[in-house]
Amino acid sequence: MTRFDGYRLLACPLCHTIHATVNIVSFNFMAPEYWSDSYSASSLFDNRQGLRRCTACHDFYLQSDAPYIGHITSEQASRLVETPPPYIPPFLRHKIGSESSTPNTSSDTPNTGQSWLKRLKEWWRSTPHDQPQPENTKDAPAEEREQSKKYPRLESVNDKDLAGILENQEKYSVNLIQAARTLYWVYLNDAYRETAKVLTEKRQLPYSAFQPNETQINNMRTLLALLEFADGGSRAITIAELHRELGQFDRAIDILQKISAPSLKSETILDAARQGISAPIPIVYSYQKKK
């Protein structure tokens, strides 16, 4: 179970803007889908390699490098932390008039090109409960006036930001670039993942569809260079997976056979390497198997 206890306040190490992040006291990694390159779909805990984006200076840093400022309770957070945007179900985000338009949409509704997400937000703002209430800040205590500007929530890096980080890697630490390249590796494999799902539904083996391009190959090779001196079972599995996806099956097998405490993930990757499969593959746990 993933449990939270208030919020931690962390300062951006670059501009010192204070952000709030939930204080996680226990968590699990359960997700409906896992892959050999560490991708997980809708995970209950996705740390994004600890890579964060500042909401003020818009630069990037590792959360481990952010100075700890303090802690606030969940009750205090309702007053002091910015409210996250509401979750909008995917079916509400389709454009009007499309084949997959929102249920109960009238067939004669004109296709204005305006998304349901935008229309829903406009509707929400127009309702009475969301109207801003007048505040007499002049008469408020000094402490409350100082906190009239709420702490922004800590943001994780977006996939679209990764290429830019790597293009300017000289300004970042080795650890940050390692995190960015790991996320970029997973992100660049997403196109194959979608293809694999389509082929699998057609009862076709998808592995031959994995044809990494030059950008993917260069990123994997560079990431390997960053990890090659790393110790530990989890790093060893990542290194072996990179070798396998590059078609270096013997090297991957050698690394995985030396792991003292094999896991389902390491054994699945080892089996794929022995079969000469380079494509990312799903890791299927017992609770995910169809009965």
PLY file of the C-alpha trace (Angstrom):
ply
format ascii 1.0
element vertex 291
property float x
property float y
property float z
element edge 290
property int vertex1
property int vertex2
end_header
0.00 0.00 0.00
1.18 3.52 -0.82
0.65 5.85 2.15
1.35 9.55 2.61
1.98 11.74 5.66
1.81 15.43 4.89
4.19 17.23 2.56
7.91 17.91 2.45
9.13 21.34 1.36
12.16 21.22 -0.94
14.06 24.13 -2.48
15.16 24.19 -6.09
18.99 24.01 -5.87
19.22 26.45 -8.80
16.84 29.33 -7.94
15.79 28.32 -4.40
12.05 28.30 -5.15
10.32 26.14 -2.55
8.14 23.29 -3.83
5.87 20.91 -1.95
5.94 17.16 -2.50
3.92 14.47 -0.77
5.78 12.74 2.05
5.61 9.05 1.13
5.97 6.79 4.16
5.31 3.49 2.37
4.74 2.51 -1.21
4.51 -0.37 -3.63
5.43 -0.64 -7.29
2.33 -2.53 -8.42
1.29 -1.73 -11.98
-0.86 -3.45 -14.61
2.07 -3.64 -17.01
5.86 -4.06 -16.68
8.57 -4.26 -19.33
12.20 -5.34 -19.38
13.47 -1.77 -19.89
11.80 -0.77 -16.58
8.73 0.80 -18.18
5.61 0.39 -16.05
2.12 1.54 -16.99
0.07 3.45 -14.40
2.43 2.49 -11.59
1.39 3.28 -8.03
4.88 4.72 -7.59
6.81 6.19 -10.53
9.77 8.20 -9.29
10.85 9.23 -12.80
14.47 8.58 -11.81
14.17 11.46 -9.32
14.43 14.03 -12.15
12.44 17.19 -11.44
11.54 20.43 -13.22
11.43 23.76 -11.38
8.19 25.69 -11.85
10.01 29.02 -11.48
13.31 28.83 -13.42
12.09 25.88 -15.56
15.44 24.14 -15.26
16.01 20.56 -14.17
17.57 18.93 -11.12
17.60 15.72 -9.13
15.29 15.65 -6.13
18.15 14.23 -4.07
20.01 17.53 -4.64
17.12 19.71 -3.42
17.66 21.11 0.12
15.04 20.06 2.65
13.24 23.12 4.08
10.59 21.62 6.34
7.39 19.62 6.66
3.72 20.58 6.68
0.71 18.47 7.58
-1.99 17.44 5.15
-4.37 19.86 6.87
-1.93 22.73 6.37
-1.38 21.69 2.77
-5.02 22.41 1.92
-4.20 26.08 2.60
-0.55 26.30 1.68
-0.09 24.05 -1.38
-1.43 24.66 -4.88
-4.34 22.42 -5.82
-3.50 19.97 -8.62
-5.61 20.10 -11.78
-8.55 17.67 -11.70
-8.15 14.32 -13.40
-10.18 14.21 -16.61
-10.99 10.72 -17.95
-9.52 10.09 -21.41
-12.92 9.78 -23.10
-13.68 13.40 -22.15
-10.58 14.63 -23.99
-11.74 13.61 -27.48
-12.71 16.30 -29.94
-16.36 16.88 -30.71
-17.50 15.12 -33.85
-14.75 12.51 -33.82
-15.58 8.82 -34.06
-14.66 8.39 -30.41
-16.47 11.47 -29.15
-17.75 11.71 -25.63
-20.83 9.60 -24.80
-24.15 11.46 -25.00
-22.75 13.93 -27.53
-25.50 14.95 -29.92
-24.88 13.84 -33.49
-25.71 17.33 -34.78
-23.19 19.03 -32.51
-20.89 21.10 -34.74
-17.21 20.15 -34.80
-15.68 23.32 -33.43
-12.27 21.73 -32.89
-12.51 22.66 -29.24
-11.48 19.82 -26.94
-13.80 18.45 -24.27
-11.05 19.10 -21.74
-11.15 22.82 -22.49
-14.96 22.91 -22.50
-15.09 21.03 -19.20
-12.61 23.40 -17.57
-14.64 26.42 -18.77
-17.80 24.86 -17.37
-16.09 24.13 -14.06
-14.86 27.70 -13.73
-18.35 29.02 -14.43
-20.00 27.09 -11.60
-20.64 28.91 -8.30
-18.46 26.66 -6.14
-15.38 27.54 -8.16
-15.79 31.32 -8.19
-12.98 33.12 -6.32
-14.14 34.57 -3.05
-13.16 38.15 -2.12
-10.46 38.31 0.50
-9.67 41.18 2.79
-5.92 40.63 2.86
-5.36 44.03 4.42
-6.93 42.90 7.69
-5.42 39.40 7.64
-2.60 38.49 10.05
0.91 39.03 8.68
1.62 35.26 8.63
-1.47 34.57 6.51
-0.64 37.41 4.10
2.83 35.95 3.61
1.27 32.59 2.74
-1.28 34.03 0.30
0.95 32.68 -2.46
0.80 28.91 -2.19
3.72 26.54 -2.62
3.84 25.03 -6.10
3.87 21.24 -6.29
7.09 19.51 -7.23
6.96 18.50 -10.90
8.64 15.55 -12.58
10.38 15.94 -15.91
8.26 15.40 -19.02
9.30 13.09 -21.85
9.33 16.04 -24.26
12.02 17.72 -22.15
14.53 14.87 -22.28
16.08 15.56 -25.70
16.72 19.18 -24.71
18.44 18.12 -21.50
20.74 15.78 -23.40
21.54 18.44 -26.00
22.80 20.65 -23.15
24.30 17.89 -21.02
27.48 19.85 -20.27
25.54 22.00 -17.77
24.30 19.03 -15.74
25.87 16.47 -13.42
26.73 12.93 -14.50
24.01 11.54 -12.23
21.36 13.80 -13.76
22.37 12.85 -17.31
22.27 9.17 -16.34
18.71 9.66 -15.08
17.72 11.56 -18.24
19.24 8.94 -20.55
17.45 6.16 -18.68
14.10 7.90 -19.12
14.94 8.67 -22.77
15.73 5.00 -23.39
12.33 3.96 -22.08
10.58 6.78 -23.93
12.16 5.88 -27.28
11.00 2.28 -26.84
7.37 3.36 -26.53
6.81 3.31 -30.29
7.80 -0.35 -30.41
5.61 -1.07 -27.40
2.54 0.19 -29.26
3.45 -1.83 -32.35
4.03 -4.94 -30.24
0.58 -4.67 -28.66
-1.10 -4.45 -32.07
0.84 -7.44 -33.44
0.22 -9.47 -30.29
-3.52 -8.86 -30.58
-3.27 -10.25 -34.11
-1.49 -13.29 -32.66
1.77 -12.37 -34.40
5.23 -12.39 -32.84
6.29 -8.73 -32.56
10.03 -9.07 -31.95
11.22 -8.43 -35.51
9.47 -5.03 -35.42
12.10 -3.76 -32.99
14.55 -1.85 -35.17
16.27 0.78 -33.02
17.30 3.88 -34.91
20.58 5.74 -34.62
19.30 7.98 -31.81
18.21 4.96 -29.76
21.48 3.09 -30.36
23.64 6.08 -29.43
21.61 6.72 -26.29
21.84 3.07 -25.18
25.60 2.97 -25.79
26.16 6.20 -23.89
23.98 5.00 -21.01
25.99 1.78 -20.89
29.18 3.79 -20.56
27.68 5.66 -17.60
26.60 2.42 -15.90
29.52 0.14 -16.69
31.21 0.61 -13.29
28.00 0.42 -11.29
27.52 -2.38 -8.78
24.38 -4.06 -7.51
21.84 -6.49 -8.85
19.37 -3.91 -10.16
22.06 -2.05 -12.09
23.41 -5.33 -13.43
19.98 -6.17 -14.84
19.77 -2.76 -16.52
23.24 -3.19 -18.02
22.36 -6.67 -19.29
19.10 -5.40 -20.78
20.93 -2.66 -22.66
23.40 -5.19 -24.06
20.50 -7.43 -25.11
18.63 -4.64 -26.87
21.86 -3.80 -28.71
22.05 -7.41 -29.87
25.02 -8.27 -27.63
23.43 -11.45 -26.34
26.55 -13.25 -25.04
27.48 -10.24 -22.90
23.95 -10.02 -21.51
23.90 -13.74 -20.68
27.28 -13.54 -18.95
26.12 -10.66 -16.71
22.79 -12.25 -15.81
24.28 -15.64 -14.96
26.48 -13.98 -12.34
23.56 -12.49 -10.38
23.49 -14.26 -7.02
19.76 -13.78 -6.39
17.92 -14.01 -9.73
14.48 -12.42 -10.06
11.62 -12.96 -12.46
12.84 -9.93 -14.40
16.43 -11.14 -14.71
15.31 -14.66 -15.64
12.90 -13.35 -18.29
15.62 -11.20 -19.84
18.09 -14.10 -19.70
15.64 -16.38 -21.50
15.11 -13.75 -24.22
18.87 -13.32 -24.67
19.31 -17.07 -25.07
16.63 -17.01 -27.79
18.35 -14.14 -29.60
15.48 -11.70 -28.95
16.60 -8.07 -28.72
13.20 -6.38 -28.39
11.90 -5.06 -25.06
9.60 -7.70 -23.55
6.81 -7.71 -20.95
7.59 -9.03 -17.47
4.47 -10.94 -16.43
3.96 -11.62 -12.73
1.64 -14.30 -11.41
-1.13 -11.88 -10.45
-1.18 -10.54 -14.04
-1.68 -13.92 -15.69
-5.12 -14.60 -17.08
-6.95 -17.36 -15.27
0 1
1 2
2 3
3 4
4 5
5 6
6 7
7 8
8 9
9 10
10 11
11 12
12 13
13 14
14 15
15 16
16 17
17 18
18 19
19 20
20 21
21 22
22 23
23 24
24 25
25 26
26 27
27 28
28 29
29 30
30 31
31 32
32 33
33 34
34 35
35 36
36 37
37 38
38 39
39 40
40 41
41 42
42 43
43 44
44 45
45 46
46 47
47 48
48 49
49 50
50 51
51 52
52 53
53 54
54 55
55 56
56 57
57 58
58 59
59 60
60 61
61 62
62 63
63 64
64 65
65 66
66 67
67 68
68 69
69 70
70 71
71 72
72 73
73 74
74 75
75 76
76 77
77 78
78 79
79 80
80 81
81 82
82 83
83 84
84 85
85 86
86 87
87 88
88 89
89 90
90 91
91 92
92 93
93 94
94 95
95 96
96 97
97 98
98 99
99 100
100 101
101 102
102 103
103 104
104 105
105 106
106 107
107 108
108 109
109 110
110 111
111 112
112 113
113 114
114 115
115 116
116 117
117 118
118 119
119 120
120 121
121 122
122 123
123 124
124 125
125 126
126 127
127 128
128 129
129 130
130 131
131 132
132 133
133 134
134 135
135 136
136 137
137 138
138 139
139 140
140 141
141 142
142 143
143 144
144 145
145 146
146 147
147 148
148 149
149 150
150 151
151 152
152 153
153 154
154 155
155 156
156 157
157 158
158 159
159 160
160 161
161 162
162 163
163 164
164 165
165 166
166 167
167 168
168 169
169 170
170 171
171 172
172 173
173 174
174 175
175 176
176 177
177 178
178 179
179 180
180 181
181 182
182 183
183 184
184 185
185 186
186 187
187 188
188 189
189 190
190 191
191 192
192 193
193 194
194 195
195 196
196 197
197 198
198 199
199 200
200 201
201 202
202 203
203 204
204 205
205 206
206 207
207 208
208 209
209 210
210 211
211 212
212 213
213 214
214 215
215 216
216 217
217 218
218 219
219 220
220 221
221 222
222 223
223 224
224 225
225 226
226 227
227 228
228 229
229 230
230 231
231 232
232 233
233 234
234 235
235 236
236 237
237 238
238 239
239 240
240 241
241 242
242 243
243 244
244 245
245 246
246 247
247 248
248 249
249 250
250 251
251 252
252 253
253 254
254 255
255 256
256 257
257 258
258 259
259 260
260 261
261 262
262 263
263 264
264 265
265 266
266 267
267 268
268 269
269 270
270 271
271 272
272 273
273 274
274 275
275 276
276 277
277 278
278 279
279 280
280 281
281 282
282 283
283 284
284 285
285 286
286 287
287 288
288 289
289 290
